[in-house]
Amino acid sequence: MKKIMHVILMVISVVILSACQKDEVSEEDVKAFVTEYKSITHDIPVPEEAFDFDVLEKVKPYLNDEWFKMNERDKRVYFPRSYVSVSGNAVSLNDVLIDNLEENPDGEGYAVKYTLLLTVGDEEVKKEGDMKIIEGKPKGFIITYDWEKQITVNRYHFR
C-alpha cells in the first residue's frame, strides 16, 4: 500500500512540475514577428512614397500602449521614412538576424538583439538593434521597447 501511494505521489509530482514549466519561445517565431514589423517600418522602395500612409497606425497592433505613446511623441517609427525622404535613397529590408534571444532580466518577456540586413540605395548595410517583447495578441508578441543603432549611409544619418 505504501509503495502504491509513493508511486501515485511521484506521478502527481511529475505532472505538476511539467505543467508549471514555461513554454520556450522559438527563435523562428520571434524572427517572423520582427521581420513582419520591420517590413512595415523599413520597406520604402520609392522615396516619393515615404509618407503615403500613417506608419504609426499600421504598427499599432505590434506595440504596447506605453511604447505606442512614446512613438507618437518621438516619431521613432518614422525615422526610416525621414531618412528616405531626406537622402532620396530607397530602403528595403532583406533579412533579419536574431543575434540573441533571452528572457528579460526583469522576468517579463524577452530581450532580443537583432541585425537588420538592408539595401539602402545601392548599398548593402547592417543595422543593429535591441527589442523587448512580451507574448500577446493579435500578432503573437507585443513590443515594449525597440532601439536601433544609428548608422551613416551616403553622408546621411540613419537612425
GROMACS elastic network, one bead per residue, 0.5 to 0.9 nm:
[ bonds ]
;  ai    aj funct       b0    kb
    1     4     6  0.51926   500
    1     5     6  0.63210   500
    1     6     6  0.85918   500
    2     5     6  0.51404   500
    2     6     6  0.60693   500
    2     7     6  0.86498   500
    3     7     6  0.62154   500
    3     8     6  0.86168   500
    4     7     6  0.51197   500
    4     8     6  0.61425   500
    4     9     6  0.85617   500
    5     8     6  0.50492   500
    5     9     6  0.60750   500
    5    10     6  0.85689   500
    6     9     6  0.51295   500
    6    10     6  0.62234   500
    6    11     6  0.87222   500
    7    10     6  0.50400   500
    7    11     6  0.62096   500
    7    12     6  0.86189   500
    8    11     6  0.51252   500
    8    12     6  0.61614   500
    8    13     6  0.85582   500
    9    12     6  0.51067   500
    9    13     6  0.60822   500
    9    14     6  0.86477   500
   10    13     6  0.50565   500
   10    14     6  0.62242   500
   10    15     6  0.86598   500
   11    14     6  0.51793   500
   11    15     6  0.62232   500
   11    16     6  0.86375   500
   12    15     6  0.51189   500
   12    16     6  0.61161   500
   12    17     6  0.85566   500
   13    16     6  0.51560   500
   13    17     6  0.60503   500
   13    18     6  0.85002   500
   14    17     6  0.51813   500
   14    18     6  0.60498   500
   14    19     6  0.84902   500
   15    18     6  0.52622   500
   15    19     6  0.61193   500
   15    20     6  0.87104   500
   16    19     6  0.51217   500
   16    20     6  0.63081   500
   16    21     6  0.89413   500
   17    20     6  0.51749   500
   17    21     6  0.65341   500
   18    21     6  0.53489   500
   18    22     6  0.87833   500
   19    22     6  0.81707   500
   25    28     6  0.86399   500
   25    29     6  0.72950   500
   25    30     6  0.75752   500
   25   110     6  0.88342   500
   26    29     6  0.53154   500
   26    30     6  0.65061   500
   26    31     6  0.86766   500
   27    30     6  0.50794   500
   27    31     6  0.60017   500
   27    32     6  0.85367   500
   27    98     6  0.72794   500
   27   100     6  0.89885   500
   27   101     6  0.71565   500
   28    31     6  0.50263   500
   28    32     6  0.61030   500
   28    33     6  0.85857   500
   28    98     6  0.88361   500
   29    32     6  0.51318   500
   29    33     6  0.62072   500
   29    34     6  0.86710   500
   29   140     6  0.84610   500
   30    33     6  0.50787   500
   30    34     6  0.61002   500
   30    35     6  0.84132   500
   30    98     6  0.80616   500
   30   101     6  0.85952   500
   30   112     6  0.84627   500
   30   140     6  0.89120   500
   30   141     6  0.80124   500
   31    34     6  0.51719   500
   31    35     6  0.58960   500
   31    36     6  0.84322   500
   31    96     6  0.67088   500
   31    97     6  0.72561   500
   31    98     6  0.63883   500
   31   114     6  0.88499   500
   32    35     6  0.51297   500
   32    36     6  0.60827   500
   32    37     6  0.86348   500
   32    96     6  0.86480   500
   33    36     6  0.51943   500
   33    37     6  0.62474   500
   33    38     6  0.85788   500
   33    62     6  0.88868   500
   33   139     6  0.73890   500
   33   140     6  0.76926   500
   33   141     6  0.72670   500
   34    37     6  0.51324   500
   34    38     6  0.59097   500
   34    39     6  0.83329   500
   34    96     6  0.73920   500
   34    98     6  0.89810   500
   34   114     6  0.87761   500
   35    38     6  0.51566   500
   35    39     6  0.58781   500
   35    40     6  0.87146   500
   35    93     6  0.83078   500
   35    95     6  0.71760   500
   35    96     6  0.59876   500
   35   116     6  0.88113   500
   36    39     6  0.52503   500
   36    40     6  0.67875   500
   37    40     6  0.54647   500
   37    41     6  0.67389   500
   37    42     6  0.87157   500
   37    59     6  0.69771   500
   37    62     6  0.71117   500
   38    42     6  0.55454   500
   38    43     6  0.76825   500
   38    93     6  0.74609   500
   38    96     6  0.85362   500
   38   116     6  0.84775   500
   39    42     6  0.52602   500
   39    43     6  0.51866   500
   39    44     6  0.87908   500
   39    92     6  0.79063   500
   39    93     6  0.61810   500
   39    94     6  0.89956   500
   40    43     6  0.61059   500
   40    44     6  0.85485   500
   40    55     6  0.72153   500
   40    58     6  0.76198   500
   40    59     6  0.72439   500
   41    44     6  0.79484   500
   41    55     6  0.67893   500
   41    56     6  0.88261   500
   41    59     6  0.80016   500
   41    77     6  0.62880   500
   41    78     6  0.73917   500
   41    79     6  0.86474   500
   41    80     6  0.68166   500
   41    81     6  0.76900   500
   42    77     6  0.89847   500
   42    80     6  0.59997   500
   42    81     6  0.75419   500
   42    91     6  0.63682   500
   42    92     6  0.60899   500
   42    93     6  0.60039   500
   42   118     6  0.83642   500
   43    80     6  0.88115   500
   43    90     6  0.82389   500
   43    91     6  0.57790   500
   43    93     6  0.56447   500
   44    47     6  0.66671   500
   44    49     6  0.74304   500
   44    50     6  0.61142   500
   44    80     6  0.82448   500
   44    81     6  0.71412   500
   44    84     6  0.74614   500
   44    90     6  0.57407   500
   44    91     6  0.50659   500
   44    92     6  0.59488   500
   44    93     6  0.86875   500
   45    49     6  0.80680   500
   45    50     6  0.83178   500
   45    89     6  0.84730   500
   45    91     6  0.57472   500
   45    92     6  0.61947   500
   46    49     6  0.54658   500
   46    50     6  0.68203   500
   46    84     6  0.84578   500
   46    88     6  0.86372   500
   46    89     6  0.81773   500
   46    90     6  0.56623   500
   46    91     6  0.81994   500
   47    50     6  0.52582   500
   47    51     6  0.86941   500
   47    81     6  0.80982   500
   47    84     6  0.55204   500
   47    85     6  0.56919   500
   47    86     6  0.87713   500
   47    87     6  0.85502   500
   47    88     6  0.56696   500
   47    89     6  0.64719   500
   47    90     6  0.55514   500
   47    91     6  0.83719   500
   48    51     6  0.77548   500
   48    52     6  0.82837   500
   48    84     6  0.85718   500
   48    85     6  0.70959   500
   48    88     6  0.81993   500
   49    52     6  0.50658   500
   49    53     6  0.83622   500
   49    85     6  0.86276   500
   50    53     6  0.79906   500
   50    80     6  0.87311   500
   50    81     6  0.52341   500
   50    82     6  0.75984   500
   50    84     6  0.67111   500
   50    85     6  0.63308   500
   50    90     6  0.88781   500
   51    54     6  0.69250   500
   51    55     6  0.79552   500
   51    78     6  0.87077   500
   51    81     6  0.68819   500
   51    82     6  0.85709   500
   51    85     6  0.84119   500
   52    55     6  0.88105   500
   53    56     6  0.88486   500
   53    57     6  0.86786   500
   53    58     6  0.82357   500
   54    57     6  0.56253   500
   54    58     6  0.65107   500
   55    59     6  0.62118   500
   55    60     6  0.85544   500
   55    77     6  0.70733   500
   55    78     6  0.71191   500
   56    59     6  0.53379   500
   56    60     6  0.61075   500
   56    68     6  0.79330   500
   56    71     6  0.75614   500
   56    72     6  0.72581   500
   56    75     6  0.81426   500
   56    77     6  0.65413   500
   56    78     6  0.76902   500
   57    60     6  0.51189   500
   57    61     6  0.82258   500
   58    61     6  0.74282   500
   58    62     6  0.87366   500
   59    62     6  0.54515   500
   59    63     6  0.68777   500
   59    68     6  0.86720   500
   59    77     6  0.84698   500
   60    63     6  0.54255   500
   60    64     6  0.79055   500
   60    65     6  0.84791   500
   60    68     6  0.65427   500
   61    64     6  0.78396   500
   61   137     6  0.83672   500
   61   138     6  0.69357   500
   61   139     6  0.72681   500
   61   142     6  0.77138   500
   62    68     6  0.88622   500
   62   137     6  0.88067   500
   62   138     6  0.80524   500
   62   139     6  0.66862   500
   62   140     6  0.89600   500
   62   141     6  0.71589   500
   62   142     6  0.51387   500
   62   143     6  0.59346   500
   63    66     6  0.79906   500
   63    67     6  0.59606   500
   63    68     6  0.56155   500
   63   133     6  0.89539   500
   63   141     6  0.87608   500
   63   142     6  0.53040   500
   63   144     6  0.63255   500
   63   145     6  0.84002   500
   64    67     6  0.54716   500
   64    68     6  0.60637   500
   64    69     6  0.87059   500
   64   142     6  0.59655   500
   64   143     6  0.60329   500
   64   144     6  0.56817   500
   64   145     6  0.88556   500
   65    68     6  0.50433   500
   65    69     6  0.61987   500
   65    70     6  0.86356   500
   65   144     6  0.84262   500
   66    69     6  0.52530   500
   66    70     6  0.62864   500
   66    71     6  0.87480   500
   66   144     6  0.73636   500
   67    71     6  0.61635   500
   67    72     6  0.84702   500
   67   143     6  0.73909   500
   67   144     6  0.56028   500
   67   145     6  0.63875   500
   67   146     6  0.85790   500
   68    71     6  0.51138   500
   68    72     6  0.60571   500
   68    73     6  0.86555   500
   68   144     6  0.86357   500
   69    73     6  0.62050   500
   69    74     6  0.85432   500
   70    73     6  0.51867   500
   70    74     6  0.59473   500
   70    75     6  0.78105   500
   70    76     6  0.81494   500
   71    74     6  0.50316   500
   71    76     6  0.52618   500
   71    77     6  0.64671   500
   71    78     6  0.86386   500
   72    75     6  0.54992   500
   72    76     6  0.79420   500
   72    77     6  0.86904   500
   73    76     6  0.84014   500
   74    77     6  0.85665   500
   75    78     6  0.53931   500
   75    79     6  0.70475   500
   76    79     6  0.54590   500
   76    80     6  0.85293   500
   76   147     6  0.87566   500
   76   159     6  0.85213   500
   77    80     6  0.71334   500
   77    81     6  0.81314   500
   78    81     6  0.52056   500
   78    82     6  0.60497   500
   78    83     6  0.86185   500
   79    82     6  0.50481   500
   79    83     6  0.61763   500
   79    84     6  0.87120   500
   79   158     6  0.73147   500
   79   159     6  0.58929   500
   80    83     6  0.50812   500
   80    84     6  0.63228   500
   80    85     6  0.86741   500
   80    91     6  0.79251   500
   80   158     6  0.68141   500
   80   159     6  0.69577   500
   81    84     6  0.50637   500
   81    85     6  0.60999   500
   81    86     6  0.86260   500
   81    91     6  0.86800   500
   82    85     6  0.50203   500
   82    86     6  0.61290   500
   82    87     6  0.84079   500
   82   158     6  0.86317   500
   83    86     6  0.52923   500
   83    87     6  0.58170   500
   83    88     6  0.78950   500
   83    89     6  0.79299   500
   83   156     6  0.74493   500
   83   157     6  0.73223   500
   83   158     6  0.57978   500
   83   159     6  0.78055   500
   84    87     6  0.53019   500
   84    88     6  0.52976   500
   84    89     6  0.52932   500
   84    90     6  0.58901   500
   84    91     6  0.69235   500
   84   120     6  0.87078   500
   84   158     6  0.88386   500
   85    88     6  0.56007   500
   85    89     6  0.77433   500
   85    90     6  0.87742   500
   86    89     6  0.82519   500
   86   156     6  0.81395   500
   87    90     6  0.85476   500
   87   153     6  0.89624   500
   87   154     6  0.79798   500
   87   155     6  0.86617   500
   87   156     6  0.64811   500
   88   121     6  0.81181   500
   89   120     6  0.60346   500
   89   122     6  0.82685   500
   89   154     6  0.89473   500
   90   119     6  0.78540   500
   90   120     6  0.57885   500
   90   121     6  0.51607   500
   90   122     6  0.86266   500
   91   118     6  0.67842   500
   91   119     6  0.56267   500
   91   121     6  0.64391   500
   92   117     6  0.87343   500
   92   118     6  0.56481   500
   92   119     6  0.52714   500
   92   120     6  0.67443   500
   92   121     6  0.87315   500
   93    96     6  0.78890   500
   93   116     6  0.70967   500
   93   117     6  0.62460   500
   93   119     6  0.65878   500
   93   120     6  0.89509   500
   94   116     6  0.77073   500
   94   117     6  0.54347   500
   94   118     6  0.54079   500
   94   119     6  0.69544   500
   95   115     6  0.84343   500
   95   116     6  0.61628   500
   95   117     6  0.51210   500
   95   118     6  0.72138   500
   96   114     6  0.68039   500
   96   115     6  0.58073   500
   96   117     6  0.60739   500
   96   118     6  0.88609   500
   97   113     6  0.86268   500
   97   114     6  0.55016   500
   97   115     6  0.50777   500
   97   116     6  0.64700   500
   97   117     6  0.77102   500
   98   101     6  0.70400   500
   98   112     6  0.70630   500
   98   113     6  0.61672   500
   98   115     6  0.66087   500
   98   116     6  0.89552   500
   99   112     6  0.75480   500
   99   113     6  0.52827   500
   99   114     6  0.51028   500
   99   115     6  0.68829   500
  100   111     6  0.78327   500
  100   112     6  0.57157   500
  100   114     6  0.69600   500
  101   110     6  0.67697   500
  101   111     6  0.58449   500
  101   113     6  0.65677   500
  101   114     6  0.87448   500
  102   105     6  0.86604   500
  102   109     6  0.86975   500
  102   110     6  0.55211   500
  102   111     6  0.54268   500
  102   112     6  0.67697   500
  103   106     6  0.82809   500
  103   107     6  0.65564   500
  103   108     6  0.73476   500
  103   109     6  0.60086   500
  103   111     6  0.59147   500
  103   112     6  0.87485   500
  104   107     6  0.52542   500
  104   108     6  0.58303   500
  104   109     6  0.57040   500
  104   111     6  0.51619   500
  104   112     6  0.88929   500
  104   132     6  0.75876   500
  104   133     6  0.88237   500
  105   108     6  0.76735   500
  105   109     6  0.89844   500
  105   110     6  0.84997   500
  105   111     6  0.83481   500
  106   109     6  0.83524   500
  107   110     6  0.81587   500
  108   133     6  0.84947   500
  108   134     6  0.67851   500
  109   132     6  0.70477   500
  109   133     6  0.55389   500
  109   135     6  0.66503   500
  110   131     6  0.82799   500
  110   132     6  0.56604   500
  110   133     6  0.53465   500
  110   134     6  0.62670   500
  110   135     6  0.86530   500
  111   130     6  0.72870   500
  111   131     6  0.59483   500
  111   133     6  0.66369   500
  112   129     6  0.82919   500
  112   130     6  0.56987   500
  112   131     6  0.50277   500
  112   132     6  0.60382   500
  112   133     6  0.76292   500
  113   128     6  0.75311   500
  113   129     6  0.59018   500
  113   131     6  0.64486   500
  113   132     6  0.88435   500
  114   127     6  0.83900   500
  114   128     6  0.58072   500
  114   129     6  0.53375   500
  114   130     6  0.62524   500
  114   131     6  0.78317   500
  115   126     6  0.63218   500
  115   127     6  0.54778   500
  115   129     6  0.61765   500
  115   130     6  0.87937   500
  115   148     6  0.89859   500
  116   125     6  0.81241   500
  116   126     6  0.55806   500
  116   127     6  0.50161   500
  116   128     6  0.62268   500
  116   129     6  0.78388   500
  117   124     6  0.72113   500
  117   125     6  0.60161   500
  117   127     6  0.66865   500
  117   128     6  0.89535   500
  118   123     6  0.82241   500
  118   124     6  0.57882   500
  118   125     6  0.52923   500
  118   126     6  0.62015   500
  118   127     6  0.75431   500
  119   122     6  0.65174   500
  119   123     6  0.55638   500
  119   125     6  0.61709   500
  119   126     6  0.87706   500
  120   123     6  0.52197   500
  120   124     6  0.63218   500
  120   125     6  0.69477   500
  120   153     6  0.75912   500
  121   124     6  0.82955   500
  121   154     6  0.89308   500
  123   153     6  0.82185   500
  123   154     6  0.89624   500
  125   151     6  0.89407   500
  125   153     6  0.82388   500
  126   151     6  0.86807   500
  127   148     6  0.68855   500
  127   149     6  0.64342   500
  127   150     6  0.76415   500
  127   151     6  0.70474   500
  128   147     6  0.86274   500
  128   148     6  0.57739   500
  128   149     6  0.55818   500
  128   150     6  0.84871   500
  129   146     6  0.72340   500
  129   147     6  0.54050   500
  129   149     6  0.58295   500
  130   145     6  0.78494   500
  130   146     6  0.57485   500
  130   147     6  0.53106   500
  130   148     6  0.64913   500
  130   149     6  0.86142   500
  131   143     6  0.71131   500
  131   144     6  0.75672   500
  131   145     6  0.53233   500
  131   147     6  0.63921   500
  131   148     6  0.86672   500
  132   142     6  0.84942   500
  132   143     6  0.59342   500
  132   144     6  0.54618   500
  132   146     6  0.65346   500
  133   136     6  0.89935   500
  133   141     6  0.61702   500
  133   142     6  0.53872   500
  133   144     6  0.55840   500
  133   145     6  0.71661   500
  133   146     6  0.88302   500
  134   140     6  0.86302   500
  134   141     6  0.54856   500
  134   142     6  0.53180   500
  134   143     6  0.66253   500
  134   144     6  0.72356   500
  135   139     6  0.88394   500
  135   140     6  0.58574   500
  135   142     6  0.61394   500
  135   143     6  0.89424   500
  136   139     6  0.69968   500
  136   140     6  0.51338   500
  136   142     6  0.57282   500
  137   140     6  0.51629   500
  137   141     6  0.64796   500
  137   142     6  0.73733   500
  138   141     6  0.76239   500
  138   142     6  0.84432   500
  139   142     6  0.72326   500
  143   146     6  0.71030   500
  148   159     6  0.66903   500
  149   158     6  0.86396   500
  149   159     6  0.65987   500
  150   157     6  0.67376   500
  150   158     6  0.55688   500
  151   156     6  0.83668   500
  151   157     6  0.58674   500
  151   158     6  0.52458   500
  151   159     6  0.65499   500
  152   155     6  0.59276   500
  152   156     6  0.53739   500
  152   158     6  0.57369   500
  152   159     6  0.85090   500
  153   156     6  0.54076   500
  153   157     6  0.65145   500
  153   158     6  0.69073   500
  154   157     6  0.84147   500
